Each structure stands twice: as C-alpha cells, then as structure tokens.
C-alpha cells in the first residue's frame, strides 16, 4: 500500500536573493521527495516565500513600490532558480495569497477564542533585522544591528502554557526533532522558563502583514503568519480529504538557524489550535566558505546560477548532496567541487556509461545483448547490486544522504572493476555470446546504479536511460529484461 509523504522546505524570505544555502535545502527536499516517489509512495513537496514584515515594507518603500509589487518582482528569482535546478515541488506558496490569509486569520481566532492570546504593554529592545524583541544579553552580543528601544501595547500568545506539553512530546517522540544534538539543544532551551510570544505589530509602525481578526489596529507577527503556510498548502479549511491525507507533515526540513521558531513556536501554536504536530523537524547545518558562514556582508556568497552555467545542474545537485553530512556544517570550495565532479561523475560514472554504450552500439546495433548463462563472477555482480540497494535504502532512511550516494558510487566502481576483469572489448572478438552476457550484466548493474542516483541527478540519469533504451525505474535485478 502506498504511503503519503509530505515534505516542506522553509518558506524563504523574499528580500534575500537565493544562494547556495537556500538551493541546498530545496534540492535536499527534492531528492527526498523523488526518492519517496521511487519507492512507490505518494509525495507532496512544498516550498515557497515569506513575503510579509518590516524589512519587506522598508525595501519596497525604498524602491518606490508597493510591497506586493516588490514581492512579485523578487519572487521571480526563486521560481527561476527552482526551475533551473529541476525542483519537483507540488506547490509553491506565497504568504500574500488569499488562501493563506484566511487560514492565518482562522488560526488566530481559534487561539484567541481558546484564551491563549492576551493584550499587554511591553517595553524592550527591538531588532529591526530580526523583527522581534531581543534580550539585553542578545543586544550586548553585537550580532544585532539597528536596535531600537520600544514601549508599546501588543498581543501575546501564551506559549509558556504549553512548555511542559512540548517537553513531554519531544521526550516521547524520538523522531520529532532531528538530529539528536538539535533535540538536546531544544530540551536545554526548554529547561528554562519559556516567555510568551509577542504576535502582533501595531499598524502605526508596520502595516504590511495580515490584520488581526480581533483588532484591526494590528497586523500579525511575521513568524506567526509564516509557519502556518505548512497547513495552508495541503488544504486546511478548503480540502479536508487532502489535508487528512498529508497532515501531519512527514518532515519539515530547515536550517539550524530557525530551529527555535520551528521546534518551539510552531508546535505550541498547533497545540493551542488543536492540530496534530508534524512527525519530524530536521535541522541541517550551514554551508561555510573557508570555515565562515556565507553572508552578503562578508561577500562570500556563492551564486548557484554561476555554478550551473559553468558545470551544469546535476553536478551541482550531486556535489551539494554528497559533500554535506546532514546535521553538520560543510565547507564549500571550488577545488573540492571540481575534484568531486572529475572523480565521481566523469571518471567513475561517466567512464562506465561510455564503455557500456560504446561496446553495445559498436557490436550489438545499439541493443542490449541476450543473456546466456551467468558465471559465478557475473552472479557476484547481481548479488552486489541487491546489497547496494539495501544499503542505499538504509542510509536514506537514516538521512545519511552522503553515505547513500557513496554506496551507489562504490557499486559503480565495482562494475568498472568487473569490466576490467572480464574485458568484454577483447572477448567480443572471439565469443560474441559470452561478451553479450558481460555487457548485459554491466548494463543492468549500471541501470540499477542510475535508478539509485536518479533522485540526485534526474537529468543525467534520464539521458542514461535513453542510452540504454529503457524508461525503467525498477530497482530489482532483471527489471529491464524486456528493454525495447
């Protein structure tokens, strides 16, 4: 029976151009979604844009545009990049859409009616960049520019009311926060008293947001608005059948810098609204450049478009998936990118494809030769393919994507060794039937390795299937015996 799988990326902030970090998260979600489809599951993959808040309003004003026109223009760079990267998302949500606005209003009203929202006056330090009040300690850290002292009335969500329930949920659901050290980080955070969350901004200083349904003088705090996108897209309010099919989300995929908002704000909001919590929130690390976080201020941001233009889409996808150990930070260097491209893709995978296709085209009119009896050495290749698939799946299920890819490449290398040992280019001159068995074995092994790698490199593997004259996605040995 097919399972439903619902995966989300964060919705990206519309004011920032997409960079290698946003590309990475989206490619990773795409790989996981494609993999689930390969397993026969029904995957729903959501990404999108966060388009409200003070920074958007200020940027639009600076450009002499209204905020919506500004967002429409900025969104094009994301949509264009996802198209270039062959992202297979099922939905692309923008928080300025009407379908989202009505859901945010509904959740606010539900939480308000539950007695979990109250009005209070607050005085404190406000970070314009973060669009939230910060502590004295945070202000002293020097990480926040443009800090203002504000005193104003606002609405607060009783987040503290759900602190114990959240701790209990995390402890009783081991997969809820991943990887393990992120779960421990949040449990450490929750060991201290949890403050309530300011969820409004007065229109007197910010009018670009969703209006509170119970007070027209205020708009919703951008995070309270943004997080709700995860239930808007699968049909909360407008498609119960679809919503029941996909919610709770199988995985929210996020960067570690937005862990608290997803692991504390979001679940407590859902608890108050009486909605089931997502199954897993997985926080990956950062891409670093020479051991420093990429940022505009340091000028070390990698533009994925530039890499695609020079090396192609699939090599970029492959490198990003192969190089990062999920949960840890990874260093991006052009040297490591080129080395990985040459060793894995050109030499190992490319060399095998060239050997198989050249020999079949030259000696068998471009058709996979008939299979005669397998020798023990041929049978060993078949057995190792089954082991490779099993190991690949084990790694994928444990979010060890880099190890899964290495498993597939190890299998490719073993096929190259099989060819070196069997030398079909020599055998074909004396025994065409025996050479045909060797080539069938090599082609079938290559096909299976391509199937495993297809979520990572969808375009390169599609071309390989065309070369092998098959559309098969069968992961079992002999799945392509009726190629035509």
Secondary structure, DSSP 4 states (H G I P E B T S, - for coil): -PPEEEEEEEEEETTSPP-HHHHHHHHHHHHHHHHHHHTT-EEEEEEEEE--SHHHHHHHHHHT--HHHHHHHHHHHHHHHHHHTT---SEEEETTSHHHHHHHHHHHHHHHHTT-EEEEEEEEEEETTTTEEE-HHHHHTT---SEEEEEEEEEEE-GGGGHHHHHHHHHH-TTSEESHHHHHHHHHHHTSPPPPEE-EEETTT--SSPEETTEEEEEE-HHHHHHTHHHHTTTTTT-HHHHHHHPSPSEEEEEGGGHHIIIIIHHHHHHHHT-PPPS-EEEE--EEETTEE--TTTT----HHHHHHHH-HHHHHHHHHHHPPTTS-EE--HHHHHHHIIIIIIIIIIHHHHHHHHHHHHHSTTSPPPP-PPPHHHHHHHHHHHHHHHHHHHHHHTT-HHHHHHHHHHHHHHHHHHHHHH-HHHHTTT-HHHHHHHHHHHHHHHHHHHHHHTTT-HHHHHHHHHHTT------STTTTTT--
